């Protein structure tokens, strides 16, 4: 067993090394971390309720477009184009109500999967029956008349229209422009068995 008498004085620890960190400094660190966490939660909450606080039509943080349901067309009525003035033209869209409280938002532009040509999407005729509204790709797409169903599915086109997620909350319709659903292509059926 060693005692303080066995150790030379230069090996002794000074009295300052035995003092713990003052408790008030530890409390200060905990309080600062708590305030930082509450600030992050507050910012996230403000972003989450932004669509309820905005006056439609408005583009709120998170790239969400808030529209008033009363301003939108009724079931299977002529679709509404939303573009410059509310959203940048590159994010322009068409919105159509296909059933009660069910809205479809499609991009105002379609690109051919093979050539990459970008064409404007135009609202076609509203036909009665299951076909519903028909979208068509406008001039600039190889001279073809590409047609699409009411939900943007391809009728004679090589791929569907790009769509956006849409939610209905009370008297508001919220279109999430940061969540584009890319159009799917048609897969040809095999003409003979691979076996």
C-alpha positions in Angstrom: 0.0 0.0 0.0 1.3 3.4 -0.9 0.7 6.6 1.0 1.2 10.2 0.2 4.6 9.9 2.0 5.8 7.3 -0.5 5.2 9.6 -3.6 7.5 12.4 -4.5 5.8 15.9 -4.4 6.1 16.4 -8.2 3.6 13.4 -8.7 1.0 14.9 -6.4 -2.1 16.3 -8.0 -2.8 19.9 -7.2 -6.0 21.0 -5.4 -7.4 22.6 -8.6 -7.5 19.2 -10.3 -9.8 17.8 -7.7 -12.5 20.5 -8.1 -15.4 19.2 -10.2 -17.0 21.3 -13.0 -19.3 23.8 -11.3 -22.9 22.5 -11.2 -24.2 25.8 -12.7 -22.2 25.1 -15.9 -23.7 21.7 -16.3 -27.2 23.1 -15.8 -26.5 25.8 -18.4 -25.4 23.1 -21.0 -28.6 21.1 -20.4 -30.8 24.2 -20.6 -29.1 25.3 -23.9 -29.6 21.8 -25.4 -33.3 21.9 -24.3 -33.9 25.3 -25.9 -32.2 24.1 -29.1 -34.5 21.0 -29.3 -37.6 23.1 -28.6 -36.6 25.5 -31.4 -36.2 22.6 -33.9 -39.7 21.2 -32.8 -41.2 24.7 -33.2 -39.9 25.2 -36.7 -41.1 21.7 -37.7 -44.6 22.5 -36.3 -44.8 25.8 -38.0 -44.0 24.2 -41.4 -46.6 21.5 -40.7 -49.4 23.9 -40.1 -48.4 26.4 -42.8 -51.1 25.1 -45.2 -53.9 25.8 -42.6 -52.6 29.4 -42.0 -52.1 30.5 -45.6 -54.8 32.2 -47.6 -55.4 30.2 -50.8 -54.0 30.3 -53.4 -50.6 30.2 -51.9 -47.3 28.3 -52.2 -46.1 27.5 -48.7 -42.7 26.2 -47.5 -42.1 22.6 -48.4 -43.2 23.3 -51.9 -46.9 22.8 -51.2 -49.6 24.6 -53.1 -52.7 25.5 -51.1 -56.0 26.0 -53.1 -59.5 26.7 -52.0 -62.0 23.9 -52.9 -64.6 26.4 -53.7 -62.4 27.9 -56.5 -61.8 24.5 -58.1 -63.9 22.9 -60.8 -66.7 20.5 -59.8 -66.7 16.7 -60.6 -65.7 16.1 -64.2 -65.9 19.8 -65.1 -63.3 21.6 -67.2 -59.9 21.3 -65.4 -58.1 24.4 -64.1 -54.6 25.3 -65.2 -52.4 26.7 -62.5 -49.2 28.4 -63.6 -47.3 31.6 -63.6 -48.3 34.0 -60.9 -48.8 31.2 -58.3 -46.1 28.6 -59.2 -43.1 28.9 -61.5 -44.0 27.9 -65.1 -41.8 24.8 -65.0 -44.0 23.5 -62.2 -47.3 24.5 -63.9 -50.1 21.9 -63.5 -53.7 21.0 -64.3 -56.1 20.1 -61.6 -59.3 18.1 -62.1 -61.9 16.7 -59.7 -62.6 13.1 -60.9 -65.0 12.2 -58.0 -66.3 13.8 -54.9 -63.2 15.0 -52.8 -60.9 13.2 -55.3 -58.6 15.6 -57.2 -56.0 14.7 -59.8 -53.1 17.1 -60.4 -51.0 16.5 -63.5 -48.0 18.3 -64.8 -48.7 20.9 -67.5 -45.7 19.4 -69.4 -45.1 15.9 -70.8 -41.8 14.6 -72.2 -41.5 11.7 -74.6 -39.6 8.8 -73.1 -37.5 8.2 -76.2 -36.7 11.6 -77.5 -37.0 13.7 -74.3 -39.1 16.3 -76.2 -41.0 18.5 -73.8 -44.6 19.2 -74.8 -47.4 21.2 -73.2 -50.3 19.2 -71.9 -53.7 20.5 -73.0 -57.1 19.7 -71.6 -59.0 17.7 -74.2 -62.7 17.0 -74.5 -64.8 15.9 -71.5 -66.6 12.8 -72.7 -69.3 11.1 -70.8 -68.8 7.6 -69.4 -65.8 5.9 -68.0 -63.3 7.6 -70.3 -64.0 10.9 -68.6 -61.7 13.8 -69.3 -59.0 13.3 -71.9 -55.6 15.1 -71.7 -53.5 15.4 -74.8 -49.9 16.4 -75.4 -49.8 19.6 -77.4 -47.6 20.6 -80.4 -44.0 19.7 -80.3 -44.1 16.0 -79.7 -43.2 14.5 -83.1 -46.5 15.6 -84.6 -48.4 12.7 -82.9 -51.5 13.2 -80.9 -50.8 11.5 -77.6 -53.9 11.1 -75.5 -54.3 10.4 -71.8 -57.2 9.3 -69.5 -58.6 11.5 -66.6 -56.0 10.2 -64.1 -53.1 10.8 -66.6 -52.9 7.1 -67.7 -51.8 6.7 -71.3 -54.4 5.9 -73.9 -52.1 5.8 -77.0 -49.0 7.4 -75.5 -45.8 5.6 -74.6 -46.0 6.7 -71.0 -48.4 8.4 -68.6 -48.4 12.0 -67.4 -46.5 13.1 -64.3 -48.8 13.5 -61.3 -48.5 15.3 -58.0 -49.8 14.1 -54.6 -53.0 15.8 -53.6 -54.7 15.9 -50.2 -58.1 17.4 -49.3 -58.3 19.0 -45.8 -61.6 20.6 -45.1 -62.1 23.5 -47.5 -58.6 23.3 -48.8 -56.8 21.2 -51.5 -53.1 20.8 -50.9 -50.9 19.8 -53.9 -47.4 18.6 -52.9 -45.2 19.9 -55.8 -42.0 18.3 -54.3 -43.5 14.8 -54.7 -44.0 14.2 -58.4 -45.2 10.8 -59.4 -43.2 10.1 -62.6 -45.3 8.7 -65.4 -44.9 5.0 -66.1 -44.2 3.5 -69.5 -46.1 0.9 -71.3 -44.4 -2.5 -71.3 -45.0 -4.5 -74.5 -46.3 -8.0 -74.0 -44.1 -10.8 -75.2 -45.1 -12.2 -78.6 -43.8 -15.7 -77.9 -42.9 -17.8 -74.9 -39.4 -17.5 -73.6 -39.3 -21.2 -73.0 
